[in-house]
Amino acid sequence: MTSTTQAYTYAAPSSLVDGRLGLATSGGRALSGPAVAPRFFSGVVTQAAPAAAALLGVADVALARYHQPQSRPGWVRDPVVTCNGDRLRFESFSACGGVYARLDLLSGALDGEVFDRGTTNVDVNAPLREALARIGARDPLHLGVGLDELVVTTMDGAVVEKKVPLPERWLRGFAEVQVIASGMDQRGELAGMAAVRFLRGLPRKGTVWVAQAGRELKVSPRQVPGSVQLAGPNRLATLLPLLRFAKSLRVYGPADAASSAWELELPGMRYTLTLSPERWRGFSGEGAVLDDLATDEAENDADVVGMLLNFEPEVEIGLLADRAGLPADRVRAALTQLGVAGRVGYDLSEAAHFHRELPYDKDDVSLLNPRLAKARRLVEAGAVRLEGESATVRTTGGTRRVSPADGSCTCEWWWDHRGSRGPCKHVLAARIVARAAVEVSR
């Protein structure tokens, strides 16, 4: 596994002094263009205690290795913050790549001035964590995302630099999460104290299934109709400190009951955890993005659609399709391509994509999806032959028989995973050739 190195440079460390929380920002992008230390927001957080506790939760996820709970990474990836104008979104990904966390501070929790929209990293250091943990229900909290010149001067301009690795599997996880989340539906909901009792009563280990039963959520040791799989319930640990503020809990899952998402509604904000299908399994190998990336138009369409994004809190596919002159399915495929480049996420509560810009190079897309790169090499080598509804693919390990329609193959990958982790390279290659044949026949 290869990795790149990301350098965070802050003009000063983030701090919390006398109720003023100043979050230092690193290099990022704003509507006004690339910025060394963008300044997005300054104002009051009207719900200080839940905001502080939820921000700590996002930071805790970035520190965690859930499949090795006693192991801590030797580096810390700072949370990502996006200002979409009417809200602030804080995101992180666990070091093991199996848990994605996001805090959405909505307009009901913010009262202040927006200076710009965009995305950057924010410094969350040990002294700041300790200060956030001490915020009480009646404490005032002024939040600044991006430090003004006065704050930097009073802190003696102490430059903070951090260098952290960004492994391929960790980068791919951001893409997989937004694609998987876009295929989820709400499967259950609990209000108030019922949500508190449910979460506190969950087992810490093993795999269970959760389904709505009347006004309750029931836990079962086996899958039942409409249930959501919960592997490693201890991965929901960062929800527990927030329960005293919880208004409701919503549970989301796809039709195959594999991954799941758990959303706490808090006063003026939402805190969401998305979990991979197994405690030891990261999102990077799910392969959910590969079919969309394999289309010839996806990269060109992504360039067109990407130019139309303006850090909207909700990306309207119909409006984008009209403005780009593309059908809706190609816009969705383009959003997948943009997701791989870290440029869109997915909000389950709004059932919509949102625009953000992560500091990843879009040219690395093929490197982050080696199956797709191998499939294209098979196509270029002329290894694929279509035979009606099926195909054969020649490889160094022998000839594979493929059914492009259902994604089955005679290779070891398909027999091991049966499509649960996306198509194999042979199926991808066959689908690329089949699409090209259809285009030629038109």
C-alpha positions as CSV (number, residue, x, y, z in Angstrom):
1,M,0.0,0.0,0.0
2,T,1.4,3.4,-1.0
3,S,0.7,6.7,0.6
4,T,1.2,10.4,0.0
5,T,2.1,12.9,2.7
6,Q,-0.1,15.8,3.5
7,A,1.4,18.9,5.2
8,Y,-0.8,21.0,7.5
9,T,0.6,24.5,8.2
10,Y,-1.2,26.7,10.7
11,A,-0.3,30.3,11.5
12,A,-1.0,29.5,15.2
13,P,-2.5,26.6,17.2
14,S,-6.3,26.5,17.7
15,S,-7.3,27.6,21.2
16,L,-10.3,28.2,23.5
17,V,-9.9,31.2,25.8
18,D,-12.6,33.0,27.7
19,G,-15.3,31.4,25.6
20,R,-13.7,32.2,22.3
21,L,-12.9,29.1,20.2
22,G,-10.5,30.0,17.4
23,L,-10.0,27.1,14.9
24,A,-6.8,27.6,12.9
25,T,-7.1,26.6,9.3
26,S,-4.6,25.0,6.9
27,G,-4.3,25.2,3.2
28,G,-7.6,24.8,1.3
29,R,-9.9,26.2,-1.2
30,A,-12.6,28.9,-1.1
31,L,-15.0,30.5,-3.5
32,S,-12.3,33.2,-3.9
33,G,-9.8,30.6,-4.9
34,P,-6.9,28.6,-3.2
35,A,-6.0,29.9,0.2
36,V,-3.1,29.3,2.6
37,A,-5.3,29.9,5.7
38,P,-8.9,30.6,4.7
39,R,-11.3,32.4,7.1
40,F,-14.9,31.2,6.8
41,F,-16.9,32.2,9.9
42,S,-17.0,34.2,13.0
43,G,-19.9,34.3,15.4
44,V,-21.7,32.7,18.3
45,V,-22.6,29.0,18.6
46,T,-26.0,29.1,20.3
47,Q,-25.7,25.5,21.6
48,A,-22.2,25.5,23.1
49,A,-22.2,22.2,25.0
50,P,-23.5,19.8,22.3
51,A,-21.3,21.5,19.7
52,A,-18.1,21.1,21.8
53,A,-18.9,17.5,22.6
54,A,-19.7,16.6,19.0
55,L,-16.6,18.3,17.7
56,L,-14.6,16.2,20.2
57,G,-16.4,13.1,18.8
58,V,-15.2,13.9,15.3
59,A,-11.7,14.4,16.6
60,D,-11.9,11.1,18.5
61,V,-12.9,9.1,15.4
62,A,-9.8,10.5,13.6
63,L,-7.6,8.9,16.4
64,A,-9.3,5.5,16.4
65,R,-8.3,2.1,15.1
66,Y,-11.5,0.1,15.9
67,H,-10.2,-3.2,14.8
68,Q,-7.1,-2.7,17.0
69,P,-8.6,-0.8,20.0
70,Q,-5.4,-0.8,22.0
71,S,-3.4,0.7,19.1
72,R,-3.2,4.4,18.4
73,P,-1.7,5.8,15.2
74,G,1.6,7.7,15.4
75,W,0.0,10.6,13.5
76,V,-3.2,12.5,13.7
77,R,-5.2,13.6,10.7
78,D,-6.9,16.9,11.5
79,P,-10.6,17.1,10.8
80,V,-11.8,18.7,7.6
81,V,-14.3,21.6,7.8
82,T,-16.5,22.9,4.9
83,C,-18.4,26.1,5.1
84,N,-21.5,25.8,2.8
85,G,-22.7,29.3,3.6
86,D,-25.6,28.4,6.0
87,R,-23.8,25.6,7.8
88,L,-20.4,24.2,8.9
89,R,-19.6,20.6,8.3
90,F,-16.7,18.9,10.2
91,E,-15.6,15.5,8.9
92,S,-13.1,12.8,9.9
93,F,-12.2,9.3,9.0
94,S,-10.9,6.7,11.4
95,A,-7.3,5.5,11.1
96,C,-8.5,2.0,10.3
97,G,-10.7,3.3,7.4
98,G,-14.0,1.8,8.7
99,V,-15.8,4.7,10.4
100,Y,-16.7,8.1,8.9
101,A,-17.9,10.9,11.2
102,R,-19.5,14.2,10.4
103,L,-20.9,17.0,12.5
104,D,-23.2,19.4,10.7
105,L,-23.6,22.8,12.5
106,L,-26.8,24.1,11.0
107,S,-28.1,27.7,10.8
108,G,-30.1,27.1,13.9
109,A,-26.9,26.8,15.9
110,L,-24.9,29.6,14.3
111,D,-25.3,33.3,14.6
112,G,-22.6,35.2,12.9
113,E,-20.8,36.4,9.7
114,V,-19.8,34.2,6.8
115,F,-16.6,35.6,5.2
116,D,-16.2,32.9,2.5
117,R,-17.3,29.4,1.5
118,G,-14.9,26.5,1.0
119,T,-13.0,23.6,2.6
120,T,-9.8,23.3,4.7
121,N,-8.3,21.4,7.6
122,V,-8.6,22.7,11.2
123,D,-6.1,22.2,14.0
124,V,-7.5,20.1,16.9
125,N,-4.6,19.8,19.5
126,A,-4.4,18.2,22.9
127,P,-4.9,21.5,25.0
128,L,-7.9,22.4,22.8
129,R,-9.5,18.9,23.4
130,E,-9.1,19.4,27.1
131,A,-10.7,22.9,27.0
132,L,-13.6,21.6,24.8
133,A,-14.3,18.9,27.3
134,R,-14.9,21.5,30.1
135,I,-17.6,23.5,28.3
136,G,-20.8,23.4,30.2
137,A,-24.4,23.9,29.2
138,R,-24.5,27.6,30.2
139,D,-21.0,28.6,28.9
140,P,-20.9,31.1,26.0
141,L,-19.1,30.0,22.9
142,H,-17.8,32.3,20.2
143,L,-16.5,30.4,17.2
144,G,-14.0,31.6,14.6
145,V,-13.2,29.2,11.7
146,G,-10.0,30.8,10.5
147,L,-8.0,33.2,12.7
148,D,-8.0,36.9,12.1
149,E,-4.8,38.9,12.2
150,L,-5.4,40.2,15.7
151,V,-5.7,36.6,17.1
152,V,-2.5,35.5,15.3
153,T,-0.6,38.5,16.7
154,T,-1.7,37.9,20.3
155,M,-0.5,34.3,20.0
156,D,3.0,35.5,18.8
157,G,2.4,34.0,15.3
158,A,3.5,30.5,16.5
159,V,3.5,28.5,13.3
160,V,2.3,24.9,13.7
161,E,3.4,22.3,11.1
162,K,2.2,18.7,10.9
163,K,3.0,16.1,8.3
164,V,0.8,13.0,8.1
165,P,0.5,10.1,5.7
166,L,-2.5,9.6,3.5
167,P,-2.6,5.9,2.5
168,E,-4.4,5.0,-0.6
169,R,-7.0,2.9,1.3
170,W,-7.8,5.9,3.5
171,L,-8.2,8.2,0.5
172,R,-10.4,5.7,-1.3
173,G,-12.6,5.5,1.8
174,F,-13.9,9.0,1.4
175,A,-15.1,8.1,-2.1
176,E,-16.7,4.8,-1.1
177,V,-18.6,6.4,1.8
178,Q,-20.4,9.0,-0.2
179,V,-21.4,6.5,-2.9
180,I,-22.5,3.9,-0.4
181,A,-24.4,6.5,1.6
182,S,-26.3,7.7,-1.5
183,G,-27.8,4.2,-1.8
184,M,-29.1,4.2,1.8
185,D,-32.6,4.8,3.0
186,Q,-33.9,5.5,6.5
187,R,-34.7,2.2,8.2
188,G,-35.6,3.3,11.7
189,E,-36.0,6.2,14.1
190,L,-36.3,6.8,17.9
191,A,-37.1,9.9,19.8
192,G,-35.6,11.3,23.0
193,M,-35.1,8.9,25.9
194,A,-36.0,5.9,23.7
195,A,-32.9,6.6,21.6
196,V,-30.8,6.9,24.8
197,R,-32.0,3.6,26.2
198,F,-31.5,1.8,22.9
199,L,-27.9,3.0,22.4
200,R,-26.9,2.4,26.0
201,G,-28.4,-1.1,25.8
202,L,-26.4,-2.3,22.7
203,P,-23.8,-5.0,23.1
204,R,-20.2,-3.8,22.6
205,K,-19.0,-6.7,20.5
206,G,-20.2,-9.0,17.7
207,T,-22.6,-8.4,14.9
208,V,-26.3,-7.7,15.4
209,W,-29.2,-6.6,13.2
210,V,-31.5,-3.7,14.0
211,A,-35.0,-3.2,12.7
212,Q,-37.9,-0.9,13.4
213,A,-40.8,-2.6,15.4
214,G,-43.6,-0.1,16.0
215,R,-42.1,2.8,17.9
216,E,-39.0,0.8,19.0
217,L,-35.8,-0.5,17.5
218,K,-35.3,-4.2,18.1
219,V,-32.0,-5.9,18.1
220,S,-31.7,-9.4,16.6
221,P,-28.8,-11.9,16.4
222,R,-29.8,-12.6,12.8
223,Q,-31.0,-10.6,9.8
224,V,-34.7,-9.9,9.5
225,P,-36.7,-8.1,6.8
226,G,-35.9,-4.4,6.8
227,S,-33.0,-4.7,9.3
228,V,-29.7,-2.9,9.3
229,Q,-26.5,-4.7,10.1
230,L,-24.4,-3.4,13.0
231,A,-21.0,-5.0,13.1
232,G,-18.9,-3.9,16.1
233,P,-21.4,-1.8,18.1
234,N,-18.4,-0.4,20.0
235,R,-17.7,1.7,16.9
236,L,-20.7,3.9,18.0
237,A,-18.9,4.9,21.1
238,T,-18.6,8.6,20.2
239,L,-22.4,8.8,20.2
240,L,-22.6,8.1,23.9
241,P,-21.3,11.4,25.3
242,L,-23.9,13.2,23.1
243,L,-26.9,11.3,24.4
244,R,-27.8,13.9,27.0
245,F,-28.4,16.3,24.1
246,A,-30.1,13.9,21.7
247,K,-33.5,14.8,20.2
248,S,-33.7,11.7,18.0
249,L,-31.8,8.9,16.5
250,R,-32.2,7.9,12.8
251,V,-30.8,4.7,11.3
252,Y,-29.9,4.3,7.6
253,G,-29.0,1.3,5.6
254,P,-28.8,0.0,2.0
255,A,-31.0,-2.8,0.6
256,D,-28.3,-5.4,1.2
257,A,-28.1,-4.6,5.0
258,A,-24.3,-4.3,4.9
259,S,-23.0,-0.8,5.9
260,S,-25.0,1.4,8.2
261,A,-25.3,5.0,9.2
262,W,-26.4,6.4,12.6
263,E,-27.5,10.0,12.9
264,L,-28.1,11.8,16.2
265,E,-30.2,14.9,15.9
266,L,-29.0,17.5,18.4
267,P,-30.2,21.1,19.0
268,G,-29.4,22.9,15.8
269,M,-27.0,20.2,14.5
270,R,-26.5,16.6,13.4
271,Y,-23.8,14.1,14.3
272,T,-23.5,11.1,11.9
273,L,-21.4,7.9,12.0
274,T,-21.2,5.7,8.9
275,L,-19.8,2.2,9.6
276,S,-18.3,-0.3,7.2
277,P,-19.8,-3.8,7.0
278,E,-17.3,-5.4,9.4
279,R,-15.2,-4.0,12.3
280,W,-12.0,-5.1,10.6
281,R,-13.0,-4.0,7.1
282,G,-12.4,-0.5,5.8
283,F,-14.5,1.3,3.1
284,S,-11.6,1.4,0.6
285,G,-12.2,-2.1,-0.8
286,E,-15.9,-1.9,-1.4
287,G,-15.7,-1.1,-5.1
288,A,-18.9,0.9,-5.1
289,V,-17.4,3.6,-7.4
290,L,-15.9,1.4,-10.1
291,D,-18.8,1.0,-12.5
292,D,-19.4,4.8,-12.6
293,L,-15.7,5.5,-13.0
294,A,-15.4,3.0,-15.9
295,T,-17.6,5.0,-18.2
296,D,-15.7,6.9,-20.9
297,E,-17.7,10.1,-20.3
298,A,-17.3,10.2,-16.5
299,E,-14.0,12.1,-16.4
300,N,-15.0,14.7,-19.0
301,D,-18.5,15.1,-17.5
302,A,-16.8,15.6,-14.1
303,D,-14.8,18.5,-15.4
304,V,-18.0,20.1,-16.7
305,V,-20.1,19.4,-13.5
306,G,-17.2,20.4,-11.2
307,M,-17.0,23.9,-12.7
308,L,-20.6,24.4,-11.8
309,L,-20.2,23.6,-8.1
310,N,-20.1,26.6,-5.7
311,F,-19.9,25.0,-2.3
312,E,-23.7,24.5,-2.2
313,P,-25.1,22.8,0.9
314,E,-27.3,20.7,-1.4
315,V,-26.3,19.7,-4.9
316,E,-29.5,19.6,-7.0
317,I,-29.0,16.9,-9.7
318,G,-31.8,18.2,-11.9
319,L,-30.5,21.7,-11.9
320,L,-26.9,20.5,-12.6
321,A,-28.2,18.4,-15.5
322,D,-29.9,21.4,-17.0
323,R,-26.9,23.7,-16.6
324,A,-24.4,21.1,-17.8
325,G,-26.6,19.9,-20.7
326,L,-26.3,16.3,-19.5
327,P,-28.8,13.6,-18.6
328,A,-29.2,12.9,-14.9
329,D,-27.5,9.5,-14.9
330,R,-24.3,11.0,-16.3
331,V,-24.4,13.8,-13.7
332,R,-24.6,11.1,-11.0
333,A,-21.6,9.3,-12.6
334,A,-19.8,12.6,-12.7
335,L,-20.5,13.2,-9.0
336,T,-19.0,9.8,-8.3
337,Q,-15.9,10.8,-10.2
338,L,-15.8,14.1,-8.2
339,G,-16.3,12.1,-5.0
340,V,-13.1,10.1,-5.7
341,A,-11.3,13.5,-6.0
342,G,-12.7,14.5,-2.6
343,R,-15.0,17.1,-4.1
344,V,-18.5,15.9,-3.0
345,G,-19.9,14.2,0.0
346,Y,-23.4,12.9,0.8
347,D,-25.9,14.1,3.4
348,L,-28.3,11.4,4.4
349,S,-30.7,13.7,6.2
350,E,-31.0,15.9,3.1
351,A,-30.8,13.0,0.7
352,A,-28.4,15.1,-1.4
353,H,-24.8,15.6,-2.3
354,F,-22.9,18.6,-1.0
355,H,-19.8,20.3,-2.4
356,R,-16.5,20.3,-0.7
357,E,-12.9,20.3,-1.8
358,L,-10.4,17.9,-0.2
359,P,-6.6,18.4,-0.8
360,Y,-6.3,15.3,-3.1
361,D,-5.1,15.3,-6.7
362,K,-7.9,14.3,-9.1
363,D,-5.2,12.8,-11.4
364,D,-4.7,10.1,-8.7
365,V,-8.1,8.6,-9.3
366,S,-6.9,5.6,-11.4
367,L,-4.1,4.9,-8.8
368,L,-6.7,4.9,-6.0
369,N,-8.7,2.3,-8.0
370,P,-6.2,-0.4,-9.1
371,R,-9.0,-2.7,-10.3
372,L,-10.2,-0.1,-12.8
373,A,-6.6,0.5,-14.0
374,K,-6.1,-3.2,-14.5
375,A,-9.4,-3.5,-16.4
376,R,-8.4,-0.8,-18.8
377,R,-5.1,-2.5,-19.5
378,L,-7.0,-5.7,-20.3
379,V,-9.2,-3.7,-22.8
380,E,-6.1,-2.1,-24.4
381,A,-4.5,-5.5,-24.7
382,G,-7.5,-6.8,-26.7
383,A,-8.1,-9.5,-24.0
384,V,-11.9,-9.2,-24.0
385,R,-14.1,-11.0,-26.5
386,L,-17.9,-10.5,-26.4
387,E,-20.0,-13.7,-26.9
388,G,-23.7,-12.6,-26.9
389,E,-24.7,-12.0,-23.4
390,S,-21.4,-13.2,-21.9
391,A,-17.7,-12.6,-22.5
392,T,-14.3,-14.2,-22.2
393,V,-11.3,-12.4,-20.8
394,R,-7.8,-13.7,-21.3
395,T,-5.4,-13.3,-18.5
396,T,-2.0,-14.7,-17.4
397,G,-3.9,-16.9,-15.0
398,G,-6.1,-18.4,-17.7
399,T,-9.4,-17.4,-19.5
400,R,-12.2,-16.1,-17.4
401,R,-15.9,-16.3,-18.4
402,V,-17.8,-13.3,-17.5
403,S,-21.5,-12.3,-17.4
404,P,-21.5,-8.4,-17.6
405,A,-25.2,-8.2,-16.7
406,D,-25.1,-9.8,-13.3
407,G,-21.4,-9.2,-12.6
408,S,-20.4,-12.9,-12.2
409,C,-17.0,-14.3,-13.2
410,T,-15.0,-17.5,-12.9
411,C,-12.1,-15.7,-11.2
412,E,-11.1,-16.2,-7.5
413,W,-12.2,-12.6,-6.6
414,W,-15.8,-13.2,-7.6
415,W,-15.9,-16.6,-5.8
416,D,-14.5,-15.0,-2.7
417,H,-16.8,-11.9,-2.6
418,R,-19.8,-12.7,-5.0
419,G,-20.1,-9.1,-5.9
420,S,-20.2,-7.8,-2.3
421,R,-17.1,-5.7,-2.9
422,G,-17.8,-4.4,-6.3
423,P,-17.0,-5.9,-9.7
424,C,-13.7,-7.7,-10.5
425,K,-11.3,-6.4,-13.1
426,H,-12.6,-8.9,-15.7
427,V,-16.3,-7.8,-15.3
428,L,-15.2,-4.1,-15.5
429,A,-13.2,-4.8,-18.7
430,A,-16.1,-6.7,-20.3
431,R,-18.5,-3.9,-19.4
432,I,-16.2,-1.3,-20.9
433,V,-16.0,-3.2,-24.2
434,A,-19.8,-3.9,-24.2
435,R,-20.5,-0.2,-23.8
436,A,-18.1,0.7,-26.6
437,A,-19.8,-1.9,-28.9
438,V,-23.2,-0.3,-28.2
439,E,-21.9,3.2,-29.0
440,V,-20.4,1.9,-32.3
441,S,-23.7,0.3,-33.3
442,R,-25.7,3.5,-32.9
